[in-house]
Each structure stands twice: as C-alpha cells, then as structure tokens.
C-alpha cells in the first residue's frame, strides 16, 4: 500500500496577519491623541555652559526624609503648608529648588514634594538622592597620655 501524498502547501494565509495589523493600527489611532499629556517640562543644562562667577547661586533646599517629613531650608513643614511655604520663600531663591531625597523615602513623599514645587510655579528643579549615611564630623584621634617612667626599686 502506498500512502497518498497531498503535496506541500506553498502558500501562506496572510488574512489573520492582516487582521492583527489592522486591529493594532486602530488601537494606535485611538490611543495616540491621548498621549499629548503635558507634564513638568524638563530642560537639561549644557555640558559646555560655564557657571557665572559674578553672582552667588541661591537655591532653595527641600529635603524628603525617610519617614515622609518634608524639610524646607531645614525646617519641617506640614504637608498642607508645603506649597504655601515654597511660594513664600521663592523670592529669596531665584535660582530654583533642589529636592534631596533620602534613600529609604517613599515615592509618594518625593512625588508630593515635586508636585508642590510645580504648583508653586517654580521652573528650575533638580532632584538628588542623599547619601546613605550623613557625613560624620571629623574627630581628632585622642592623644595618648605621656608614658610613665618605670619606677625604680
């Protein structure tokens, strides 16, 4: 007995592939207009820019602690007063705001601080991560007392 060989099918059915591409195209056409969300504008400084030595740089310091506390210029501020405090101090710090974030601080606390700065109308913002442990003050090694002379017997 000989098996009937139907032959090799050398055609590819591209209908399912075309259907998938058309569905993806429709999804992209629907989603694309929604992508015009404007967030906080980001401007990167040029590496070639030379800092001006003619004036002192005044940057407001905002610190987000591990426990979620927000300090502005070293003073702990309640969350409902953060935006107002930043607006009040903005005139004294024309060069922007630096948000320092502790390594174990929550994303929610950092985002809250960033939103408060944005709502206060400040355009120049930098975000940094604080070192794991604050630098300790250098201490001088204790001086050794003078050696006692051996007692004579």
C-alpha positions in Angstrom: 0.0 0.0 0.0 1.1 3.4 -0.9 0.0 6.5 1.1 -1.5 9.3 -0.9 0.8 12.3 -0.7 -1.2 15.6 -1.0 1.9 17.7 -1.7 3.5 20.5 0.1 1.4 23.6 0.6 3.5 26.6 -0.6 1.0 29.4 0.1 0.8 31.4 3.3 -2.6 32.6 4.5 -2.0 36.3 5.3 -5.6 37.1 6.3 -5.1 36.5 10.1 -1.8 38.5 10.0 -3.6 41.4 8.2 -6.4 41.3 10.7 -3.9 41.6 13.6 -2.2 44.6 12.0 -5.5 46.3 11.3 -6.5 45.9 14.9 -3.2 47.3 16.2 -3.5 50.2 13.8 -6.9 51.1 15.1 -5.7 50.8 18.7 -2.8 53.2 17.9 -5.1 55.6 16.2 -7.4 55.7 19.3 -4.6 56.0 21.8 -2.3 58.5 20.0 -4.5 61.6 20.7 -4.4 60.7 24.4 -0.6 60.9 24.5 -0.5 64.7 24.4 -0.2 64.9 28.2 2.0 67.8 29.2 3.9 67.2 32.4 6.6 69.2 34.1 8.9 70.4 31.3 12.5 69.2 31.6 15.4 71.3 30.4 18.9 69.8 30.5 21.8 72.1 31.1 24.6 72.1 28.5 27.9 70.5 29.5 29.7 73.4 27.8 27.9 76.0 29.9 30.3 77.9 32.2 28.9 78.9 35.6 28.8 82.6 36.2 31.2 83.7 38.9 29.6 87.1 39.1 26.8 86.2 41.4 26.1 83.9 44.3 23.8 81.0 43.4 20.7 80.9 45.7 18.9 77.5 45.6 16.1 76.5 47.9 16.7 73.3 49.7 13.8 70.8 50.1 14.6 67.5 51.8 12.3 64.5 51.8 13.1 62.3 54.9 12.8 58.5 55.3 9.6 58.9 57.4 8.0 61.2 54.8 8.7 64.5 56.6 9.4 67.4 54.2 12.0 70.0 55.3 12.3 73.3 53.6 15.6 75.1 54.4 16.0 72.8 57.4 12.5 73.5 58.9 10.0 70.6 59.0 6.8 71.8 57.2 3.3 70.1 57.5 2.1 68.7 54.2 -0.8 71.1 53.9 1.6 74.0 54.2 4.4 72.9 51.8 3.2 74.6 48.7 2.5 77.9 50.5 5.9 77.8 52.2 7.7 77.2 48.9 5.8 80.2 47.4 6.6 82.4 50.3 10.3 81.6 50.1 10.5 81.6 46.3 11.5 85.3 46.1 14.6 84.7 48.2 15.8 81.8 46.0 15.6 82.9 42.3 17.9 80.1 41.1 15.4 77.3 41.7 14.8 74.4 44.0 16.9 71.3 44.9 14.9 68.4 46.2 17.1 66.0 48.1 15.5 62.6 48.8 16.6 60.1 51.4 17.3 56.6 50.1 14.5 55.0 52.0 11.9 57.8 51.4 8.7 56.7 49.8 7.9 57.6 46.2 4.7 59.2 47.4 6.6 61.7 49.6 9.0 62.6 46.8 6.2 63.0 44.3 4.3 65.2 46.7 7.3 67.5 47.1 7.8 67.6 43.3 4.1 68.4 42.8 4.2 71.2 45.4 7.2 72.8 43.7 5.5 72.6 40.3 2.2 74.1 41.7 4.2 76.9 43.3 5.3 77.9 39.8 9.0 77.1 40.0 10.6 76.1 36.7 14.1 75.2 37.8 14.1 72.0 39.8 16.8 69.4 40.5 16.3 66.1 42.3 19.1 64.4 44.1 19.5 61.4 46.3 21.1 62.0 49.7 24.0 59.7 50.6 23.1 56.6 52.5 24.6 57.9 55.8 25.3 61.6 56.5 28.9 62.5 56.7 30.1 62.5 60.3 32.2 65.3 61.7 35.9 64.5 61.6 37.2 63.8 65.1 40.8 64.1 66.1 42.2 60.9 67.5 42.6 61.0 71.2 46.1 62.0 72.3 48.0 59.3 74.2 48.9 60.2 77.7 52.7 60.5 78.2 54.3 57.3 79.1 55.2 56.9 82.8 58.7 56.4 83.7 59.4 53.0 85.2 59.5 53.0 88.9 63.0 52.4 90.5 63.3 49.8 93.2 
